[in-house]
Amino acid sequence: MKRTTISLAALLPLAALLSSCDKTNEEAEPATTEVSPETNVESSDDYVFDSTVTTITLNGTSITVSGSGVTVAGSVATITAPGTYSVSGSLTNGQLIVSADVADKVKIQLNGASITSATSAPLQVTTADKVILYLVPGTTNSLTDGSASNADGALYSAAKLSLFGTGTLTVTGNADGGIVSSGGLIIKEGTYAITAAESTIKSDKNIIIDGGTFALAAGNDGVHGEESLTFNGGDVTISKSEEGIESAEITINDGTHIQLTSTDDGVNASSGDDTSENHFYMKGGFVAINAGGDGVDSNGYIDMTGGTIVVNGPSTNGNAAIDYDRTFTISGGLLVAVGSAGMAQAPSTSSTQNSVKVTFSSAKQANQLLHVQDASGTNVVTFSPTKAYQAVVISSPKLVQGSAYTLYLGGSSTGTADNGLYENGTYTAGTQSNSFTVSGSVTTLTAN
């Protein structure tokens, strides 16, 4: 049976709207909760193969096996024992199933394997303790299901699932999800192209992404970890999604580069349980968001200690570039968030890094530079929004209390842009909008 994740905002739109408009923003943070036994953690032998390897060769409509631990019925191969298995070739309508003991660890080398299944998951783990998939370097592998599939993903695991290796994996989930795991999910490296009718990468427990390159197009969430979602590296592009990144607890660390497009929230720290435990930690890396709903949304807390967040938020006033229910404390990094003015929020006044929130008297056009510099002409931020906007929030270590700054609109820059944010280069002034002095942790002003 397919499962559909419904966000709290979808169930309680009025409550969410009222919560966003009347926020205390200064409540104490919750204690850390323990994770469940099904959460995936690395073991020392996860990435070590057995000396004896069983080979599974896919021959279009048939399968041949050399070694033990596999049964074959027509175009379906079932792995029934722990060990290492090498899979190559293609199946036009078949399956690779893992049905081992609940204490077994199964390691599968995808060595140029292509599997299509019209009615179920091409690769399906029904029982095991953990399954480790190795993308053999230099190989291209693919998993494709049909629109009539009864599985939750084209790659579906009822156990813990880990992926590593520098090969390529293309996953097409025509019926539901792409890579879906009921247990925890760890992805260490590799190149992934995933398209799915629902979520492209999803776990009912935790997700850890340590590296790799991802091109994701989702009908629902781009990356969804029910309990927690941690990025320790990787280059992630989500070209299509409803919610780009969603979990009760989201952590982004150094070495991560994320750019995402969403029709609803871009980064959403949300769960159906106690919302006080929802948390988004931005510790490093680069995140660029183009959101139709809230750009960064936490139904609990946001803590930013480093990295860069760029938000092209909503144009309508029912959402905001930044939206949080408890506190948003910022002590490092660069934040540039543009969007509508009706519900715009700045970081909490308890923050140790200063911010400025600017509301314009009228909407400003897309694709013209927004530039802030200090009294000596040193650049604070130069940014080109992709959509019309009426509010901007900027937080930077270059915003010093008591110092004067000037805001310009238009002009040009010789710098190099990453998702509209210009680094280095020389700015040629456009039209001066306002001058201001940083007066505290949050400076609020109305500009022309």
Buried (B, 14 or more C-beta within 10 A) or exposed (E): EEEEBEBBBEEEEEEBBEBBEEBEBEEEBBEEEEBEEBBBEBEEEBBEBEEEBBBBBBEEEEBEBEBEBBEBEEBBBBBBBBBBBBBBBBBBBBBBBBBBEEEBBBBBBBBBBBBBBBEBBBBBBBBBBBBBBBBBEEBBBBBBBBEEBEBBBBBBBBBBBBBBBBBBBBBBBBBBBBBBBBBBBBBBBBBBBBBBBBBBBBBBBBBBBBBBBBBBBBBBBBBBBBBBBBBBBBBBBBEBBBBBBBBBBBBBBEBBBBBBBBEBBBBBBBBEEEBBBBBBBBBBBBBBBBBBBBBBBBBBBBBBBBBBBBBBBBBEBBBBBBBBBBBBBBBBBBBBBBBBBBBBBBBBEEBEBBBBBBBBEEBBEBEBBBBBBBEEEEBBBBBBBBBBBBBBBBBBEBBBEEBEBBBBBBBBBEBEBBBBBBEEBEBEBBEBBBEBEBEEBBBBBEBE
